[in-house]
Amino acid sequence: MQKRTKIFPKHTAASYQGDVVTAIVNPEELAQKQIFLILVPPANMRQRNIELIKEISTLGYHMVVITTNFPYSVLIKLYSDSGIDLNKVSFIDTVTRNSIGNAENIPRVVRYVNNPANLTDLGIAVTEVLKENAGEKVCILFDSISTMLIYLSSSNISKFIHFVTNKLRLMDISGVFLAAEKGLDPMFVSQLTTFVDRVIDQDNSGG
């Protein structure tokens, strides 16, 4: 099965203002609980995060953001400034405690993990947050696989992504994984593609 999709529209600030959003993921495939790997130019990672949250939340999904890139406090400001309804987003934040120490969990809003390398706690957090949102139409956004390479080997990351994607399939939940393709080992990327249903390669579309 051909998974890789290389032709996708460029996105500008105008492309996600208001209620009309240029699709990054196919809504029908999302409704089929498919799992996506989106390869993004590194400079556009934050923009794609915002666009994806806005796009998918407007389709009626509750977004669970697993962030290894930006702390919760930064993301809620970015999302609010972009007109995203924060009631439709929950967070698993692996950044804040690693940077400033203690931070208190807020039920159904944000759960903190001490650092991105603590895969046991991260796996527990994923399970608990998904349980908190049981009965809702949920989509996970993982931002990003690339950042985890600072803390972990590609082998350990692959095992964890495999664990998460299997959990999503068993719970009938869709998911989106962001990665910056440039600088990634092609064998690592190839392995990641076996865990997902669709690869959207914006790095080769002029994104």
GROMACS elastic network, one bead per residue, 0.5 to 0.9 nm:
[ bonds ]
;  ai    aj funct       b0    kb
    2     5     6  0.83606   500
    2   198     6  0.83296   500
    3   193     6  0.76890   500
    3   196     6  0.83735   500
    3   197     6  0.64369   500
    3   199     6  0.55364   500
    3   200     6  0.82837   500
    4   193     6  0.84607   500
    4   198     6  0.62401   500
    4   200     6  0.60496   500
    4   201     6  0.68563   500
    5     8     6  0.76805   500
    5   198     6  0.73582   500
    5   199     6  0.58167   500
    5   201     6  0.59128   500
    5   202     6  0.84572   500
    6   199     6  0.83058   500
    6   200     6  0.61374   500
    6   202     6  0.64518   500
    6   203     6  0.82336   500
    6   204     6  0.61485   500
    6   205     6  0.61006   500
    7   200     6  0.81593   500
    7   201     6  0.76634   500
    7   202     6  0.75186   500
    7   204     6  0.78533   500
    7   205     6  0.57541   500
    8    23     6  0.88286   500
    8    24     6  0.73311   500
    8   200     6  0.77592   500
    8   201     6  0.79391   500
    8   202     6  0.64987   500
    8   205     6  0.61097   500
    8   206     6  0.87613   500
    8   207     6  0.80078   500
    9    22     6  0.76347   500
    9    23     6  0.82414   500
    9    24     6  0.78048   500
    9   202     6  0.84040   500
    9   205     6  0.74812   500
    9   206     6  0.85992   500
    9   207     6  0.74781   500
   10    15     6  0.86486   500
   10    22     6  0.89100   500
   10   202     6  0.83074   500
   10   205     6  0.74930   500
   10   206     6  0.68850   500
   10   207     6  0.51459   500
   11    14     6  0.78119   500
   11    15     6  0.56654   500
   11    16     6  0.78818   500
   11    22     6  0.75000   500
   11    24     6  0.89803   500
   11    47     6  0.87387   500
   11    48     6  0.84411   500
   11    51     6  0.85059   500
   11   207     6  0.70366   500
   12    15     6  0.51823   500
   12    16     6  0.74574   500
   12    47     6  0.89225   500
   13    16     6  0.61185   500
   13    17     6  0.66683   500
   13    47     6  0.88103   500
   14    17     6  0.53468   500
   14    18     6  0.85980   500
   14    21     6  0.89314   500
   15    18     6  0.87487   500
   15    20     6  0.75113   500
   15    21     6  0.58254   500
   15    22     6  0.58076   500
   15    51     6  0.86741   500
   16    19     6  0.74283   500
   16    20     6  0.64607   500
   16    22     6  0.67380   500
   16    51     6  0.64126   500
   16    54     6  0.75449   500
   16    55     6  0.77347   500
   16    82     6  0.85638   500
   17    20     6  0.69625   500
   17    21     6  0.72521   500
   17    82     6  0.76689   500
   17    83     6  0.82263   500
   18    21     6  0.77345   500
   18    83     6  0.80645   500
   19    55     6  0.88231   500
   19    58     6  0.78405   500
   20    55     6  0.86111   500
   21    24     6  0.86553   500
   21    51     6  0.81109   500
   21    54     6  0.80420   500
   21    55     6  0.60642   500
   22    51     6  0.89248   500
   22    55     6  0.79958   500
   23    26     6  0.65730   500
   23    27     6  0.79019   500
   23    52     6  0.86232   500
   23    55     6  0.70443   500
   24    27     6  0.89958   500
   24    48     6  0.88233   500
   24    51     6  0.81621   500
   24    52     6  0.70450   500
   24    55     6  0.78800   500
   24   200     6  0.82727   500
   25    28     6  0.87464   500
   25    29     6  0.76345   500
   25    30     6  0.71429   500
   25    36     6  0.80080   500
   25    52     6  0.81733   500
   25    55     6  0.85973   500
   25    56     6  0.84029   500
   25   176     6  0.89786   500
   25   200     6  0.80962   500
   26    29     6  0.53166   500
   26    30     6  0.62128   500
   26    31     6  0.87122   500
   27    31     6  0.60986   500
   27    32     6  0.86389   500
   27    56     6  0.81563   500
   27    59     6  0.78614   500
   28    31     6  0.50285   500
   28    32     6  0.63715   500
   28    33     6  0.89769   500
   29    33     6  0.67584   500
   29    34     6  0.57377   500
   29    35     6  0.85772   500
   30    33     6  0.52286   500
   30    34     6  0.54499   500
   30    35     6  0.76431   500
   30    36     6  0.87371   500
   30    56     6  0.87005   500
   30   139     6  0.85486   500
   30   174     6  0.62426   500
   30   175     6  0.82100   500
   31    34     6  0.73902   500
   31   174     6  0.77247   500
   32   172     6  0.88205   500
   32   173     6  0.89469   500
   32   174     6  0.77667   500
   33   139     6  0.84525   500
   33   168     6  0.85010   500
   33   169     6  0.76326   500
   33   172     6  0.61365   500
   33   173     6  0.53848   500
   33   175     6  0.75484   500
   34   169     6  0.83398   500
   34   172     6  0.89353   500
   34   173     6  0.78469   500
   34   174     6  0.52401   500
   34   175     6  0.68919   500
   34   176     6  0.87639   500
   34   196     6  0.75786   500
   34   197     6  0.58649   500
   34   198     6  0.76153   500
   35   165     6  0.74935   500
   35   168     6  0.84053   500
   35   169     6  0.85394   500
   35   173     6  0.84466   500
   35   174     6  0.54374   500
   35   176     6  0.58659   500
   35   177     6  0.79415   500
   35   195     6  0.81829   500
   35   196     6  0.50732   500
   35   197     6  0.52951   500
   35   198     6  0.65896   500
   35   199     6  0.88545   500
   36   174     6  0.82057   500
   36   175     6  0.62170   500
   36   177     6  0.61163   500
   36   178     6  0.84937   500
   36   193     6  0.88857   500
   36   196     6  0.56674   500
   36   197     6  0.60090   500
   36   199     6  0.58074   500
   36   200     6  0.72785   500
   37   175     6  0.86046   500
   37   176     6  0.59369   500
   37   178     6  0.60626   500
   37   179     6  0.74179   500
   37   192     6  0.78996   500
   37   193     6  0.71972   500
   37   195     6  0.89203   500
   37   196     6  0.65050   500
   37   197     6  0.80909   500
   37   198     6  0.63523   500
   37   200     6  0.62725   500
   37   201     6  0.82580   500
   38   176     6  0.71436   500
   38   177     6  0.60980   500
   38   178     6  0.50106   500
   38   179     6  0.62796   500
   38   180     6  0.83451   500
   38   181     6  0.89230   500
   38   198     6  0.83905   500
   38   199     6  0.58393   500
   38   201     6  0.59747   500
   38   202     6  0.70748   500
   38   203     6  0.89412   500
   39    42     6  0.89795   500
   39   177     6  0.85622   500
   39   178     6  0.61824   500
   39   179     6  0.50368   500
   39   180     6  0.54220   500
   39   181     6  0.53764   500
   39   182     6  0.87568   500
   39   199     6  0.75027   500
   39   200     6  0.62144   500
   39   202     6  0.56726   500
   39   203     6  0.59193   500
   39   204     6  0.86870   500
   40    43     6  0.82408   500
   40    44     6  0.65624   500
   40    45     6  0.62055   500
   40    48     6  0.77154   500
   40   178     6  0.71258   500
   40   179     6  0.61469   500
   40   181     6  0.64530   500
   40   182     6  0.85627   500
   40   200     6  0.85929   500
   40   201     6  0.68103   500
   40   202     6  0.52073   500
   40   204     6  0.86305   500
   40   207     6  0.70770   500
   41    44     6  0.54606   500
   41    45     6  0.66642   500
   41   179     6  0.85588   500
   41   180     6  0.56926   500
   41   181     6  0.70308   500
   41   182     6  0.72691   500
   41   202     6  0.70677   500
   41   203     6  0.50449   500
   41   204     6  0.86499   500
   41   206     6  0.85045   500
   41   207     6  0.66114   500
   42    45     6  0.54169   500
   42    46     6  0.86242   500
   42   179     6  0.81956   500
   42   180     6  0.52018   500
   42   181     6  0.79053   500
   42   182     6  0.75434   500
   42   203     6  0.86738   500
   43    46     6  0.76575   500
   43    47     6  0.84620   500
   43   180     6  0.88936   500
   44    47     6  0.52779   500
   44    48     6  0.61528   500
   44    49     6  0.86780   500
   44   207     6  0.75545   500
   45    48     6  0.52623   500
   45    49     6  0.62831   500
   45    50     6  0.88900   500
   45   143     6  0.83806   500
   45   144     6  0.85518   500
   45   178     6  0.78376   500
   45   179     6  0.80422   500
   45   180     6  0.74359   500
   46    49     6  0.51125   500
   46    50     6  0.64754   500
   46    51     6  0.87440   500
   46    69     6  0.87658   500
   46    70     6  0.87590   500
   46   143     6  0.89166   500
   47    50     6  0.52685   500
   47    51     6  0.61872   500
   47    52     6  0.86102   500
   48    52     6  0.59298   500
   48    53     6  0.84694   500
   48   178     6  0.85771   500
   49    52     6  0.53056   500
   49    53     6  0.62479   500
   49    54     6  0.86621   500
   49   141     6  0.81240   500
   49   143     6  0.73447   500
   49   178     6  0.80632   500
   50    53     6  0.52744   500
   50    54     6  0.61810   500
   50    55     6  0.84908   500
   50    75     6  0.86730   500
   50    78     6  0.74719   500
   50    79     6  0.64759   500
   50    82     6  0.75388   500
   50    84     6  0.85772   500
   51    54     6  0.52227   500
   51    55     6  0.59341   500
   51    56     6  0.85098   500
   51    82     6  0.88927   500
   52    55     6  0.50245   500
   52    56     6  0.59233   500
   52    57     6  0.81750   500
   52   141     6  0.82600   500
   52   176     6  0.87819   500
   53    56     6  0.54797   500
   53    57     6  0.57946   500
   53    58     6  0.83302   500
   53    63     6  0.69163   500
   53    65     6  0.86364   500
   53    79     6  0.81332   500
   53    84     6  0.76232   500
   53    89     6  0.82291   500
   53   141     6  0.79105   500
   54    57     6  0.54301   500
   54    58     6  0.61346   500
   54    59     6  0.88799   500
   54    79     6  0.80972   500
   54    82     6  0.80341   500
   54    83     6  0.79841   500
   54    84     6  0.58182   500
   54    85     6  0.84298   500
   55    58     6  0.55295   500
   55    59     6  0.68834   500
   56    59     6  0.52018   500
   56    60     6  0.71290   500
   56    61     6  0.61246   500
   56    62     6  0.83441   500
   56    63     6  0.76622   500
   56   139     6  0.79208   500
   57    60     6  0.53238   500
   57    62     6  0.61243   500
   57    63     6  0.64484   500
   57    84     6  0.79856   500
   57    85     6  0.80985   500
   57    88     6  0.65458   500
   57    89     6  0.79967   500
   57   139     6  0.86673   500
   58    61     6  0.71091   500
   58    84     6  0.86319   500
   58    85     6  0.89547   500
   60    88     6  0.84254   500
   60   137     6  0.71233   500
   60   138     6  0.86878   500
   61    88     6  0.72569   500
   61    89     6  0.88660   500
   61   136     6  0.76508   500
   61   137     6  0.50663   500
   61   138     6  0.52008   500
   61   139     6  0.62083   500
   62    87     6  0.82784   500
   62    89     6  0.57675   500
   62    90     6  0.76669   500
   62   133     6  0.81205   500
   62   136     6  0.69335   500
   62   137     6  0.60437   500
   62   139     6  0.62826   500
   62   140     6  0.84905   500
   63    88     6  0.61143   500
   63    90     6  0.61957   500
   63    91     6  0.82877   500
   63   137     6  0.87403   500
   63   138     6  0.58978   500
   63   139     6  0.51057   500
   63   140     6  0.57643   500
   63   141     6  0.69521   500
   64    88     6  0.86350   500
   64    89     6  0.58497   500
   64    91     6  0.55907   500
   64    92     6  0.73610   500
   64   126     6  0.88415   500
   64   129     6  0.78468   500
   64   130     6  0.80410   500
   64   138     6  0.71858   500
   64   139     6  0.62425   500
   64   141     6  0.61266   500
   64   142     6  0.84021   500
   65    89     6  0.71815   500
   65    90     6  0.61899   500
   65    92     6  0.60694   500
   65    93     6  0.80763   500
   65   139     6  0.86290   500
   65   140     6  0.59096   500
   65   142     6  0.60294   500
   65   143     6  0.73893   500
   66    90     6  0.87571   500
   66    91     6  0.59838   500
   66    93     6  0.62436   500
   66    94     6  0.76932   500
   66   122     6  0.89632   500
   66   126     6  0.81708   500
   66   140     6  0.73423   500
   66   141     6  0.61368   500
   66   143     6  0.61694   500
   66   144     6  0.81241   500
   67    70     6  0.61574   500
   67    71     6  0.71090   500
   67    72     6  0.78544   500
   67    91     6  0.73229   500
   67    92     6  0.62231   500
   67    93     6  0.52759   500
   67    94     6  0.61654   500
   67    95     6  0.72434   500
   67   116     6  0.88287   500
   67   141     6  0.82065   500
   67   142     6  0.62611   500
   67   143     6  0.50545   500
   67   144     6  0.67689   500
   68    71     6  0.77660   500
   68    92     6  0.88180   500
   68    93     6  0.68258   500
   68    94     6  0.53901   500
   68    95     6  0.57910   500
   68   115     6  0.83638   500
   68   116     6  0.62324   500
   68   142     6  0.80821   500
   68   143     6  0.60310   500
   68   144     6  0.60214   500
   68   145     6  0.81458   500
   68   147     6  0.63562   500
   68   148     6  0.68960   500
   69    93     6  0.89340   500
   69    94     6  0.82806   500
   69    95     6  0.69236   500
   69   143     6  0.63474   500
   69   144     6  0.64697   500
   69   147     6  0.64635   500
   69   148     6  0.88017   500
   70    73     6  0.82474   500
   70    74     6  0.63677   500
   70    75     6  0.64927   500
   70    93     6  0.80478   500
   70    94     6  0.86457   500
   70    95     6  0.65070   500
   70    96     6  0.83108   500
   70   143     6  0.85456   500
   71    74     6  0.54635   500
   71    75     6  0.64024   500
   71    76     6  0.88749   500
   71    93     6  0.61616   500
   71    94     6  0.75330   500
   71    95     6  0.52575   500
   71    96     6  0.53732   500
   72    75     6  0.51292   500
   72    76     6  0.61580   500
   72    77     6  0.87158   500
   72    91     6  0.68691   500
   72    92     6  0.80829   500
   72    93     6  0.60147   500
   72    94     6  0.89978   500
   72    95     6  0.80520   500
   72    96     6  0.73560   500
   72   110     6  0.74482   500
   73    76     6  0.55836   500
   73    77     6  0.66630   500
   73    78     6  0.89623   500
   73    96     6  0.85435   500
   74    77     6  0.54001   500
   74    78     6  0.63466   500
   74    79     6  0.87235   500
   75    78     6  0.50011   500
   75    79     6  0.59779   500
   75    80     6  0.83642   500
   76    79     6  0.50833   500
   76    80     6  0.58847   500
   76    81     6  0.84133   500
   76    84     6  0.89568   500
   76    86     6  0.71656   500
   77    80     6  0.50813   500
   77    81     6  0.59998   500
   77    82     6  0.85040   500
   78    81     6  0.52289   500
   78    82     6  0.62778   500
   78    83     6  0.89082   500
   78    84     6  0.87969   500
   79    82     6  0.50402   500
   79    83     6  0.64085   500
   79    84     6  0.51896   500
   79    85     6  0.77841   500
   79    86     6  0.73098   500
   80    83     6  0.51918   500
   80    84     6  0.54325   500
   80    85     6  0.70685   500
   80    86     6  0.69620   500
   81    84     6  0.75713   500
   83    86     6  0.88857   500
   84    87     6  0.87539   500
   84    88     6  0.81412   500
   84    89     6  0.87695   500
   85    88     6  0.57178   500
   85    89     6  0.74867   500
   86    89     6  0.52823   500
   86    90     6  0.79783   500
   86   109     6  0.89553   500
   87    90     6  0.78440   500
   87   109     6  0.82870   500
   89   108     6  0.89170   500
   89   109     6  0.73181   500
   90   108     6  0.62672   500
   90   110     6  0.58207   500
   90   111     6  0.83801   500
   90   129     6  0.80552   500
   91   108     6  0.83304   500
   91   109     6  0.61214   500
   91   111     6  0.62748   500
   91   112     6  0.82244   500
   91   129     6  0.84656   500
   92   109     6  0.86390   500
   92   110     6  0.57333   500
   92   112     6  0.57906   500
   92   113     6  0.71566   500
   92   122     6  0.80750   500
   92   125     6  0.70209   500
   92   126     6  0.74572   500
   92   129     6  0.80052   500
   93    96     6  0.65513   500
   93    97     6  0.82629   500
   93   110     6  0.69298   500
   93   111     6  0.62278   500
   93   113     6  0.60832   500
   93   114     6  0.85346   500
   93   115     6  0.85923   500
   93   116     6  0.87830   500
   94    97     6  0.69522   500
   94    98     6  0.70040   500
   94   111     6  0.87239   500
   94   112     6  0.59822   500
   94   114     6  0.60159   500
   94   116     6  0.51976   500
   94   117     6  0.87381   500
   94   118     6  0.87804   500
   94   122     6  0.79262   500
   95    98     6  0.53650   500
   95    99     6  0.63100   500
   95   100     6  0.88009   500
   95   112     6  0.80757   500
   95   113     6  0.77121   500
   95   114     6  0.75277   500
   95   115     6  0.62177   500
   95   116     6  0.71767   500
   96    99     6  0.51887   500
   96   100     6  0.60000   500
   96   101     6  0.71244   500
   96   102     6  0.81135   500
   96   103     6  0.72560   500
   96   112     6  0.73899   500
   96   113     6  0.82774   500
   96   114     6  0.77812   500
   96   115     6  0.81873   500
   97   100     6  0.53480   500
   97   102     6  0.54888   500
   97   103     6  0.61714   500
   97   112     6  0.69735   500
   97   113     6  0.69322   500
   97   114     6  0.51189   500
   97   115     6  0.67998   500
   98   101     6  0.60671   500
   98   102     6  0.86701   500
   98   113     6  0.82354   500
   98   114     6  0.55235   500
   98   115     6  0.50761   500
   98   116     6  0.82093   500
   99   115     6  0.86807   500
  100   103     6  0.81521   500
  101   114     6  0.80499   500
  102   114     6  0.85417   500
  103   112     6  0.70822   500
  104   110     6  0.86703   500
  104   111     6  0.79212   500
  104   112     6  0.74400   500
  105   108     6  0.89386   500
  105   109     6  0.79267   500
  105   110     6  0.57415   500
  105   112     6  0.60541   500
  106   109     6  0.53356   500
  106   110     6  0.51865   500
  106   111     6  0.64708   500
  106   112     6  0.89464   500
  107   110     6  0.65143   500
  107   111     6  0.72897   500
  107   129     6  0.88335   500
  107   132     6  0.84242   500
  108   111     6  0.80283   500
  108   129     6  0.71848   500
  108   132     6  0.65334   500
  108   133     6  0.77074   500
  110   129     6  0.88034   500
  111   125     6  0.69420   500
  111   129     6  0.78309   500
  112   115     6  0.86585   500
  112   122     6  0.87493   500
  112   125     6  0.80566   500
  113   116     6  0.72978   500
  113   118     6  0.74653   500
  113   121     6  0.63898   500
  113   122     6  0.61630   500
  113   125     6  0.75202   500
  114   117     6  0.84816   500
  114   118     6  0.69953   500
  114   121     6  0.80702   500
  114   122     6  0.87527   500
  115   118     6  0.57406   500
  115   119     6  0.86580   500
  115   122     6  0.85913   500
  115   151     6  0.88013   500
  116   119     6  0.69285   500
  116   122     6  0.75236   500
  116   147     6  0.87278   500
  116   148     6  0.64534   500
  116   151     6  0.68175   500
  116   152     6  0.83620   500
  117   120     6  0.87601   500
  117   122     6  0.85236   500
  117   148     6  0.73555   500
  117   150     6  0.89740   500
  117   151     6  0.55165   500
  117   152     6  0.61055   500
  118   121     6  0.56661   500
  118   122     6  0.62024   500
  118   123     6  0.86801   500
  119   123     6  0.58643   500
  119   124     6  0.84615   500
  119   156     6  0.88590   500
  119   157     6  0.87909   500
  119   160     6  0.71620   500
  120   123     6  0.52205   500
  120   124     6  0.63339   500
  120   125     6  0.86831   500
  121   124     6  0.50286   500
  121   125     6  0.60779   500
  121   126     6  0.86253   500
  122   125     6  0.50069   500
  122   126     6  0.62110   500
  122   127     6  0.86954   500
  123   126     6  0.51568   500
  123   127     6  0.63507   500
  123   128     6  0.87328   500
  123   160     6  0.80039   500
  123   163     6  0.82701   500
  123   164     6  0.75823   500
  124   127     6  0.51636   500
  124   128     6  0.61680   500
  124   129     6  0.86023   500
  125   128     6  0.51289   500
  125   129     6  0.59952   500
  125   130     6  0.84296   500
  126   129     6  0.53464   500
  126   130     6  0.61258   500
  126   131     6  0.85784   500
  126   164     6  0.80689   500
  127   130     6  0.53303   500
  127   131     6  0.62511   500
  127   132     6  0.87719   500
  127   167     6  0.82590   500
  128   131     6  0.50341   500
  128   132     6  0.62093   500
  128   133     6  0.88145   500
  129   133     6  0.64775   500
  129   134     6  0.87313   500
  130   133     6  0.52077   500
  130   134     6  0.61712   500
  130   138     6  0.80685   500
  130   171     6  0.87619   500
  131   135     6  0.87533   500
  132   135     6  0.89736   500
  133   136     6  0.57449   500
  133   137     6  0.83398   500
  133   138     6  0.73856   500
  134   137     6  0.82857   500
  134   138     6  0.83140   500
  135   138     6  0.85505   500
  137   173     6  0.77111   500
  137   174     6  0.89718   500
  138   173     6  0.61018   500
  138   174     6  0.69701   500
  138   175     6  0.85421   500
  139   173     6  0.60907   500
  139   175     6  0.52194   500
  139   176     6  0.75437   500
  140   168     6  0.85938   500
  140   173     6  0.77844   500
  140   174     6  0.65616   500
  140   176     6  0.60556   500
  140   177     6  0.81402   500
  141   144     6  0.86615   500
  141   175     6  0.59729   500
  141   177     6  0.59278   500
  141   178     6  0.75792   500
  142   145     6  0.72456   500
  142   175     6  0.78290   500
  142   176     6  0.62027   500
  142   178     6  0.60438   500
  142   179     6  0.88660   500
  143   146     6  0.82697   500
  143   147     6  0.80054   500
  143   176     6  0.86698   500
  143   177     6  0.64899   500
  143   178     6  0.52707   500
  143   179     6  0.73041   500
  144   147     6  0.55891   500
  144   148     6  0.69544   500
  144   177     6  0.67513   500
  144   178     6  0.50284   500
  144   179     6  0.54514   500
  144   180     6  0.80190   500
  145   148     6  0.53930   500
  145   149     6  0.71186   500
  145   157     6  0.77192   500
  145   161     6  0.86567   500
  145   177     6  0.70730   500
  145   178     6  0.62725   500
  145   179     6  0.51675   500
  145   180     6  0.79191   500
  146   149     6  0.55597   500
  146   150     6  0.78020   500
  146   178     6  0.79485   500
  146   179     6  0.52238   500
  146   180     6  0.59332   500
  146   181     6  0.80374   500
  146   183     6  0.88191   500
  146   184     6  0.75313   500
  147   150     6  0.57526   500
  147   151     6  0.77717   500
  147   179     6  0.82153   500
  147   180     6  0.88339   500
  148   151     6  0.54373   500
  148   152     6  0.59893   500
  148   153     6  0.83193   500
  148   154     6  0.85566   500
  148   157     6  0.72399   500
  149   152     6  0.50851   500
  149   153     6  0.60794   500
  149   154     6  0.64530   500
  149   157     6  0.76094   500
  150   153     6  0.82115   500
  152   155     6  0.81494   500
  152   156     6  0.63918   500
  152   157     6  0.65852   500
  153   156     6  0.53520   500
  153   157     6  0.63408   500
  153   158     6  0.86483   500
  154   157     6  0.50161   500
  154   158     6  0.60070   500
  154   159     6  0.86351   500
  154   185     6  0.86609   500
  154   188     6  0.66207   500
  155   158     6  0.51556   500
  155   159     6  0.63870   500
  155   160     6  0.87913   500
  155   188     6  0.81170   500
  156   159     6  0.51668   500
  156   160     6  0.63115   500
  156   161     6  0.87249   500
  157   160     6  0.50732   500
  157   161     6  0.61012   500
  157   162     6  0.84416   500
  158   161     6  0.51705   500
  158   162     6  0.60375   500
  158   163     6  0.85598   500
  158   188     6  0.77274   500
  158   191     6  0.73882   500
  158   192     6  0.67336   500
  158   195     6  0.89892   500
  159   162     6  0.50934   500
  159   163     6  0.62411   500
  159   164     6  0.88007   500
  160   164     6  0.62417   500
  160   165     6  0.86282   500
  161   164     6  0.50432   500
  161   165     6  0.60197   500
  161   166     6  0.84267   500
  161   192     6  0.77861   500
  161   195     6  0.76530   500
  162   165     6  0.52703   500
  162   166     6  0.61058   500
  162   167     6  0.85635   500
  162   192     6  0.81977   500
  162   195     6  0.61561   500
  163   166     6  0.53129   500
  163   167     6  0.62424   500
  163   168     6  0.87659   500
  164   167     6  0.50465   500
  164   168     6  0.62003   500
  164   169     6  0.86881   500
  165   168     6  0.50337   500
  165   169     6  0.62324   500
  165   170     6  0.86424   500
  165   174     6  0.89447   500
  165   175     6  0.77587   500
  165   195     6  0.66164   500
  165   196     6  0.74303   500
  166   169     6  0.51204   500
  166   170     6  0.61698   500
  166   171     6  0.85855   500
  166   195     6  0.82857   500
  167   170     6  0.51287   500
  167   171     6  0.61209   500
  167   172     6  0.84274   500
  167   173     6  0.84325   500
  168   171     6  0.51248   500
  168   172     6  0.58598   500
  168   174     6  0.65521   500
  168   175     6  0.72238   500
  169   173     6  0.61275   500
  169   174     6  0.76465   500
  170   173     6  0.78604   500
  175   196     6  0.89451   500
  179   182     6  0.89442   500
  179   184     6  0.87810   500
  180   183     6  0.76152   500
  180   184     6  0.74352   500
  180   203     6  0.78900   500
  181   184     6  0.55105   500
  181   185     6  0.85283   500
  181   186     6  0.86001   500
  181   189     6  0.77540   500
  181   201     6  0.83596   500
  181   203     6  0.68734   500
  182   185     6  0.86286   500
  182   203     6  0.80184   500
  183   186     6  0.87913   500
  184   187     6  0.84528   500
  184   188     6  0.69558   500
  184   189     6  0.68439   500
  185   188     6  0.51547   500
  185   189     6  0.64184   500
  185   190     6  0.86421   500
  186   189     6  0.50295   500
  186   190     6  0.60154   500
  186   191     6  0.85657   500
  187   191     6  0.61858   500
  187   192     6  0.86778   500
  188   191     6  0.51043   500
  188   192     6  0.62951   500
  188   193     6  0.87858   500
  189   192     6  0.50499   500
  189   193     6  0.63274   500
  190   193     6  0.52522   500
  190   194     6  0.69464   500
  191   194     6  0.54785   500
  191   195     6  0.73284   500
  192   195     6  0.54636   500
  192   196     6  0.70672   500
  193   196     6  0.54789   500
  193   197     6  0.76647   500
  193   198     6  0.76678   500
  193   199     6  0.67871   500
  194   197     6  0.78398   500
  196   199     6  0.73360   500
  200   203     6  0.87658   500
  201   204     6  0.58274   500
  201   205     6  0.69789   500
  201   207     6  0.89147   500
  202   206     6  0.67362   500
  202   207     6  0.51739   500
  203   206     6  0.62792   500
  203   207     6  0.58891   500
  204   207     6  0.73082   500
